Amino acid sequence: MGVLLRGQEIMPIPAVTHPGTGQFVVNASFKISVTGKCDFRVSHAVDRFLQRLSRRTGIPLPNLQNDSAPNFVLTCDSGGEEIQGLEEDESYVLQLTSAGARLQAPDPLGVLHGLQTFLQLVVQGPNGFAVPAMTIKDHPRFPWRGLLIDTARHFMPVAVMKRNLDGMEALKFNVLHWHLSDDQGFRIESNRFPKLQQFGSDGMYYTQAEVRDVIQYARDRGIRVVPEFDVPGHSTSWFVGYPELASAPGPYQIERGWGVFDPAMDVTKDSTYKFLNDFIGEMAGLFPDRYFHIGGDEVNGKQWKNNPQIQDFMQQHGMKDHRDLQAYFNKRLQEMVSKHGKIMVGWDEILHPDLPQEIVVQSWRGQKSLAEAARRSSRGLLSSGYYLDLMFPAVRHYGVDPLSGSTASLAPEEKQRILGGEACMWAEFVTANNIDDRIWPRAAAVAERLWSAQDVKDVDSMYARLQKTSEYLDWLGLKHNANHRLMLQRLRGSSDIQALETLAGVLEPVKEYFREKTGNYDNTTALNRLVDTVHPESDIARQFRGLVDRYLARSSTPEEVQQMRIRLAQWRDNDQKLAPVLQESPLLKEIVPISRDLTTVGATGLQALDYLDHGGRAPTKWRHQQLAFLNDAEKPQAELFDMIVPAVKKLVQATSSQ
Ligand code: ACM
């Protein structure tokens, strides 16, 4: 397990921490005062801070600002920008001593960050609730630290957006990338073109009042909101109400399936540009942020190829393929976006010599396009490697750096153009029920990569802090653990979930695009199975792997060996309790074999330990039999991996070489 340095229990790790002596005790005499040129965000943040601190400690902490004897003095030097910008100074200095606390920042954003740091530092000790004495000088490595939430594939109610904004604030994310339209849904009210939401959303869309509310909620938390309207592909839902925008005659229906589809806007018609200009004008007025995302990914060109008028147009303009036509579209689109006062952002497919340098390129396909963009003086964002929907462990995202691979060799001024990155929560297999669990706590690993120094990369420390972060997010009201339990109870049909939890605890969902590729899913499919319920990453399996590795390196303590045996016995015996339940449940029947196999996996691990503990080799025949079984058990069943199997395999393999 990672060693936590005092004062560094938090995520993301601050830039500089100087330890002090003693503690700043949080009790009923806690009094905060605010000085300087603070804006409303600071007073709202102080209210929120006191409510959270009170909730965390159970101590009533009324907001007694300007009390005569404050022990927490907060100073902000400026009111900050009207519209949160990339150049704003997000730094802060937090001084914690046994006599009192001071938080000083040049801008309200630094105050917000410093308050989050304070909240995460609260511990319980001999003096009750307290924060260890220290001085923190902190600032972010990158100015753009985003989370994309796809609300098109599955709609996410406002409450879901808000609690995830709370989580983002805690982790110092500062951009919500709101994916608002795609083939499967158009999720925002347009007054100018109401058939967009009327025909394209199944009634599930945000009113403009709700959007303003979410934007305000985000601004209060130091978070910009960048809307994405994906064009000219990924746009079937637009065509249900406005088929004249498409490159093939309608009628169109909302797409139910997952994948890349043919419909694309007819980008050769002036009427399309007239429509988009009016639409962008309306949305540019609604979203105050300076950046506007136009998607631009995965246009397959099929509708363009099959339309003779479009083919003629391409020929007249000397375009050799659909990429040239998309570049022509992007150029005209960029002029419109710019005319409406916004800077255009698009996925890396938009990168083209004809586009002005001011565009921002968001890479989902690797660092290469970012390096290319930076060399031509455009700015870039990394999302490749940060796709939370692929169900990879946190360590995998943690290891991806915006300035690694192709971008590592950029000149210093080119590196400046890499603005940061965004974790992406695509929602094909995500609902309001399990989205928190798919985002948190893994997104915190990305948050740290984007905030903390490049050399902060100790994986054990990250996992130790991720665990604390997860617990902290529970207190904030995130539902990654609460809904996980509720979903287990739904599967079980009662609250008696202990045995089911034991099994679920060692399982992980299949990775990458495995489920999408089965073709068994669309957005009418219920996502209520065990694969939708288990956490993306099994902490128990990771811890067990650690125990096995130390055991095989002969560095484990007797307690750790005992722990391994207790776990293995628990897994061996679990199916006895669980099997009768599984048999009678339509939702759980598919995991009968996984539960049964866990018995053998546990027993095999114990047998291997017996052989190894007695210094002996196991009979070759036994080893081969067990490995044959484990190789099978390692494959996914019911779209779930048993994550214990690889470690047990290691134990069995070790019985040949002792
Ligand atoms: C993307 O994943 N197509 C942006």
Residues whose N, C-alpha, C, O or C-beta is under 5 A from the ligand:
A	BS01	ACM	D297 E298 W347 W364
